[in-house]
Amino acid sequence: MDINNNNINNNNTVPTQFYDQLVTDFDQANGVMWCYANPSPRPCFTPELLQDLMRFLNVVKNKVVSDRGAGLSPSIKYLILGSYRPGIFSLGGDLNLFVNCIRDHDRERLEKYMKLSLDVLYGTYSNMDVPITTIALIRGNALGAGFEGALACDYLVAERSVQLGFPEVLFNMFPGMGAYSFLARRISPVEVERMILSGRIYTAEELFQLGVVDFLADDGMGVSEVKNLMKKHEKNSNTRKSLLKIRNRVNPVTFDELIDIGNIWVDAAMSLSERELKVMQRLVRSQDKIAESLVQTIGISEKRVRL
């Protein structure tokens, strides 16, 4: 599928929805829902993107529930989450919003953002309590909350040279939207803390060797690798689905755990100094430059796309 255009397959049974910051496509023949983030004004988790993702997840859930209620096999079996912007999966949370909230002493607004983020994250992790498989397709850099969002999926497919990590320590913060919870299910807590405290940015190949990335693709071959994964999944789906259930039973991540950590994150954010906020602002300016170059590269701006 060529995602560098907005040709949406409208010959499907999924209700039409409009999104400001998502590009979606439904492969009805194979039961595959593709969802690409297209955030604005910068490639991060804006409140608008989070709201679109929450609505999108609910559409997927309602469709699967409707199919099952009618005695039909679910028309959506796989949900692929990626990015519409080349070279960038996500640069993380909305730092500009964070700075404004902290300077205005607006804890309520920051908490609202945190809770919306965790609603989306937990909805992804729990598969909305319906029988689908989620796959993160990482073909560009995934930092901070972008990396956390990918970790919430059942499988991570990443192209070999993309970079992933948690740079929050640069402004005396930590990734508070599930990083510790999800990584500790894949690697030891000692390694998790080393990763967070170092602020080191890893290649996908390094994280594959550590067991964080599930499937490694050559650069430019991420979509093909996802398709190969789905073919393998179909051959022994009973075993794979059962193993995913076992994984979540042995090492469950609860919503209460995520909220408790999110509140620790809000407390830490509200105590940042002006010097640390200036570091965040410099990163925002860097994100703005990246966003501008991406728009020039692929010729897109904010578009309303439907599925």
N, C-alpha and C positions, 0 to 999 in steps of 0.2 A: 504493500500500500504506500503510495506517495503522500506523505503528510505535508509537503510543501505547497499544498493547495487546500481549498476548503470544499472539495467535492464530497458532500455528505451523502451516504447511502440512505435515501428516504424510503426505500422499499423494505420496511421492517415493521415489526409490531410494537416497537417501543414508543410510548407517547412522546410527541414533539415537545421539546423544552428549549428555551432560549437561555444562553449563557453569555456573559460578557467576557469572561476570562478563561474559557475552556474551548478546546476544539475536540469534537467527538466524532466517532465513526463506528457503525455497527456492522460487523460481518455476520449476517444472519445465518449463512450456510454453515458456518463453523461455531456459531454461538459465542463470538468474541466481541467484546466491547472495548474499543480503544479510546482512551481519554488522555488528551494532551493539555497540560497547563500552558496558558498564554497570558501571564499576569502583566499588569500595567499599574504604575508607570515604570516599575523596575522588576527584574526577574526574581521575585521573592514571594513569600506567602502573605499577600495583601489580604485585608479583611474581605474584600470583594471576591478574591479567588477562593478563600475558605468558604464563603457563603455559597458560591457556585458549586464547589465540591460537595458540600453538605446536601444541597438540592439534588445533585447528580446521583449521589449514593442512595438517596431515598427513592429516586426514580428507578434505579436498578433493583433495589430491594422490593419495591412494590410490584415491579414486573414479574420477578421470580415468584413472589408470593401469589400473585394472580394466576400465573401458569400452573402452579401446584394446586391451587384451589380449584382450577378447572380440570384437574386430572391430567395435565399435560406435562411433558418433560420441560424443564426450564429452558427458555430460549436463549438465556445468557448463562454461559458456563464459565467464561474467563473474563476477567477485568484487567486490562493492561493500563498501567499508569505511567505516563512519560511526560516529556516536555515538547512544546511546539517550537521552542527556540533552539537553534543549533548551537551545540557547544555548552549549553547550560541546562542542567536538570532543574536546579533551584539553588539560589544563593542564600536561602535560609529565611529567617523571620523578618518582619517588617521593622528594620532598625529605626527608620525615620519615625514611625509611630511610637516605638519604645522611648526614643529621646524626648518626644513631645509629652508623653504621659509622665515620664519621670520629672521633667522640668516643671510641669504643671501640677505635680503632686496628685495626678489623677489615677489613683490605684484602681478605681472601679473600672475604668476603661481598659487598663492593662489586664485586669482579671477577666474581663469579658473576652478579650482577644485570646487569652490563654485557654479559657474554657471552650471557645469555638474551635481552636486548634486541636484540642484533645477530643472533642466530639468527632471531628474528621478523622483523626488518627485512630481512635478506638473503633470507629465505624469500619475503617479499612482493616485493622487487625482482626476484628471479630467477623469480618465478611458480612456485616449487617445481619448476622444470624440466619443467613440463607446459604444453600450449597453452591457457592461459586469459589473459584480459585483466583487469587490476586497476584499479579506479577508486576514488579517495578522494572521498567525498561530505562536504564541509565546510560544515556549516550552523550552526556555532558556533565560538567562538574556539579557535584551535589555537596553542599556545605551546610553545616548547622542543621536547622530544621528541615532542610531539603533531604539531608541524609537520614534524619529521623523518620520522615515520611516514607522513604523507601524501605527502611527497616521494618515498618509495620506490615508490609506485604508478606504473603506466603513465600515468595521467591524473589531474589534479587538477580537480575541479569544486567551485567555491566560490560561496556566495551573496554578493551584492555588499557587504554591510556587515560581514561577519565580520572579525575581527582575527587577524592571524598575525604571529609574530615570535619573536625569541630574547632573552628578558630575563635570561639567565644572567650577563651582565656585572654585574648589580646586586649579585651576591655573588661577584664576581671569578672567574667560571667561564666556560666556553664550551659550546656544544652539541656533545657528543662522540659522538652516535649517528648520524652520517651527514650532518649538515647541510652541511658543507663539500664533501664528496664529491658529493652530489646537486645542490646548488645550482650548483657550478662547471660542471655539465653544461648549465646553463640560462642563467647569467649569468657575467660575468667574475669571476675571483678577487678583483680589486680591489673589486668591488661586494659580493661575498660577505663579505669581511673588514669592509667598511664596515657592512654589515648586522649582523654579529655584535658588533662593537665598540661600535656606537651603542646597541644594546639597543632600537632603535626598534620600535614595533608598527605594522604596516601594515594597511591595509584590503585586502580581496581585490581590489577594483578597482585599487588601486595595483600590486599584484603581478601582476595580469593585464596591465597596461601594460608591466611589466618583463619579462614572458614567463615568470614563475614559475608562475602559475595558468594552466591550459590553457583552461578554459571557465568563463565567468562567468554566474551565474544571478541573477535578481532575488530579493530576499528571499522566502522561502517557496516558491520554485520549484526548489529543488535537485534533488528527486527527478525532476521533469519534465525537467530538463536532462540528468540521467543517462540517462533513457529515450531522449531525443532523440539523445544521443551513441551509445548502443547501436544505434539504428536506422541512423545514419550509418555506423557501423562495419560493420554487416551488408551495406550496399550496396557497399562497396569494402573488404571485410575482408582480401583478399589484399594490397592495397597497404598498408593500415594495419599489419597484422601484420608485413609485411616491413620497414616503416620503423622499427617498434619494435625489431626485431632489428638493423637497421643502427645505430640510436642506441646500443644496448648494445655493439655491436662497435666503433664509432668512439670512444665515450667509456665504456669499461667501468668498473664499480665492483667491485672484487674483495673477497672476504671478508677476505683478509689485510690489505688496506688499512683496512677498517673496524676490524678487531681492533687494528692498530697505533695507530690514532687513539684507539680506546677505551682502550688502555693509557696513552696520554698523558693522557686525561681522568681516569683513576683516579689517576695520579701527581699531577695538579693538585688533585684533590679532597682527597686525603690531606694536602695541605699548607695547606689553608685555616685561617685564624685563627678564634678564638672570636668575634670581632666579625662575621666573614663568616657564621659558622654562625648567629648570632642573626638576621641578615637572612633567612636561609633559613627559620628558625623562624617569623618573622613572615609569610612567604609561606605556610607550612603552615597557620597559623591563618586566613589569608584564604581558602585553599582549603576549610578546614573549614566556614566560613560559607557559601561558595558551595554546597558539597555539601548542607548543611542546608536551604538555600532551595530547591534543586532537588527534594529529597525531598518537601518541603511542596507544591511546585508541581504535581508530577505524581503524587504519592501512591505512589511506589515505594520499595522498599528492596532489599536483596539478594535476588534471586530465582534459582532454578535453572531454566534454560530449556533445552530440548533441541532438537536437530535431528539 
